[in-house]
Amino acid sequence: MKESVRAAADPSDAEVASLLDRLAVSPDSNLISLLQDVQEKVGYLPAPALHQISRRTRIPLSRIYGVLSFYAQFYTEPRGRHTVRACRGTACHVRGGKRVIHSIENLLGLKDGQTSDDMMFSFETVACLGACALSPVVVIDGTYYGKATPRHIEKVLQRLAAESAKEAP
C-alpha cells in the first residue's frame, strides 16, 4: 500500500493569493468559513496562506492559530488522499475497536495522526464518531463502516489503494 500516487506540493504565494482573491477575502470575511474553504481547495492550511489571510482580514495570526488549534477539523500539514478515522470511544473499545485500530496501523504502517509518505492515507483516532450502536466504527473518506472488523476494513483499504493506483499517471 506504499505505492506513490501523488506528491504533496505546497501552493505558491501566487496560487494562494489567487485563491483568496476568488474567495473575496476581506476584513468582513467569516474566519471559520474562510479556513474551511481554503482547506477544501488546498487540502490543508499552509503557513503562507494563514499569513495572507491574517493580512487580508486584519485578524492577528495568533487568533487564527487559536481557532486552528481549537477545532480538530483543521490541518496545518498536508493530508493523504484518503482519511481514515477510527473510534477509540468506550463502546467501540469494548466491542473490539482496539483490534481494528491495530489492524489499520499495521496495514498502513501508520500511527495515530500520521500520513503515509506516498500521501495516500492519513490515519487518526477520535474520541467518538457518534455511532455507538454500530460500534466499532471506522470512517473512511466520510463513509461510516459499522460493526467493523479488521478483515472488513483491510478489504476496504486495499480496494481504495488499488483504485488509486489505477488513477495514477
N, C-alpha and C positions, 0 to 999 in steps of 0.2 A: 504493500500500500504506500510505499515511499516514492512512487514514480513522480517526477516533476511535471506539473501541468501548466504552471504559470509562475512567473517571478513577481514578487512584490516590488513595486516601484513607487516611491514617494512622488506625489504630484509636484510639479514645478510651481514656483511662485506665480507664474503667469496663468497656469491652469487653475490654481486656487482663486486668483483674482477674477478670472473669467467666470468661474462657478459662483462666486459671491456677487458678481455683477448680475448674473442671471437670476439669482435669488433676491435681488434688490435689497441687499443688507444695508441697514441704516440704524441710527440710534433708536428708532421705533420698533425694530425687529424683536420678536419674542425669542429669547435666548434658547430655551429648550427646543422649540420647533426648529430653529436655525441649526442647532447642533445635530438634531435628528436628520435634517435634510442633507447637511454636509456629510455626515457619516454614511447615509444611504448611498450617496453618489460616489464617495471616495472609498468607503469600506471601513474607515476608522477616522479618527480626528488627529491628524498630524500637527505637530507644534507650529509650523509655519501658518497653517490655516487658523489656528487659535490666535496667533498674533494678529493676523489680518482681521479676524472677527472682533478682537478687542479694540483695534484702532477704529474700525467702521462703526461699531456700536457704542463706543466710548465706555465700555464695561471693562473694569480692571481685569487683567489677566488672572489675578489671584481669585477673583469672584468666579470667573469661568472655570478655573480648575476646581474650585469648591463645588460647583454644580457637577462637574465630571466625576469627582470622587464620591459624591453622594449617590448618584444614580448608577446602578450596575449596568444599565443598558449602553453606556458609552465606553468606547475603547480608544486608547491613545496609541496602540500598536496595531500593525496590520493583522488581520484575521484571515483564517482559512476560508476557502470557498464553501465548505460545509461546517456548520456549527453543531456540535454535539453537546447537549446538556443532560446530565444525569442527576436525578433527585437523590439527595442523601438525607431526606427527612425521616422522621420516626417510622411512619407507615411503610415507606419504601425500604428502610433499613431492616425492619423485622420481617419483611417478605422477600428478602434476598437481594436487595439493591446493592449491597456491598459486593456481591459476586459479579453483578452486572458491571459495576464501576471498574472492578479489577480486570474484567474481560476487555472492556473498552481500552483501558490503559495498556494492557498487553498487546492488543491487536494494533492499536495506533502508535504505540511506543511513546505515549504522551502521559504527562501527569496533569492534574487539575490546573487550568489556567494557561496551558501551553498550546502552541500552534506548530503543526508539522513543518519541517524545513521546506517541503515542496508546496506549502501554502494550500494544501488540500483540505486539512481538517484543523479545527480548533476545538478543544475539549475543556469543559468546565463542569463542576458540580454546583448544584444550587440547593439552598435550604428547603425549598418546597416549590413544586410546579403546580400545585392546586388541583391535583387529580388523584387524591389519596385512595379513592375507591378502585383505581386502576393500578395501584402500586404492585411492583416497582415500575416507575415511569422514566422514559428517556424521550427527549425531544430532539429531533434531528431536522434542522432547517425548518422549524416551525411545525413539523408533523409529530403528533404525540404517538408514542408506542407504549401502550399499557400492558400490564402483566408481562413485562419484558423478561426475557431470559437471555443469558449470554449468547446462546446459539442464534436466536432470532435477531438480536442486534448485530451480531457478526455478519449475518447474511445481508442485512440492510446496508451496513458499511461497505461490504465487499461489492455489492451492486452499485453503490454510489461511486466507488473508486473505479470500477470497470466502465461505468458511463462517462465519467470524467476523462478517463484515458482515451476513450473513443473520440471525445471532443477536442483533445489536444492536437495542435498543429503538427 
